[in-house]
């Protein structure tokens, strides 16, 4: 009934992504003692990207038919 205001976007985190920022990625094991192990792993995420301006407090609506590759 309501039009989507966000779309799903697949994203590959580059291998040279700064290690100290990986702690802010969702669902990623992070330990400051395992830098070598984590930098060798490929990481794929699905992020939400706005398809128009979104106002503060506005609910996000998506559809599974808007996957952007």
FENGI-V472926 format. One record per pair of residues at least 4 apart in sequence whose C-alpha atoms are under 6 Angstrom apart, sorted by the first residue. I is the first residue (numbers start at 0). GAP is how many residues later the second one is. Records with the same first field share a line. If there is no record, write none. Layout:
I->GAP  GAP
This chain:
3->57  58
4->45  46  56
5->42  43  44  45  56
6->41  42  55  59
7->39  40  59
8->37  38  58  59
9->35  36  59
10->33  34  35
11->31  32
12->30
22->7
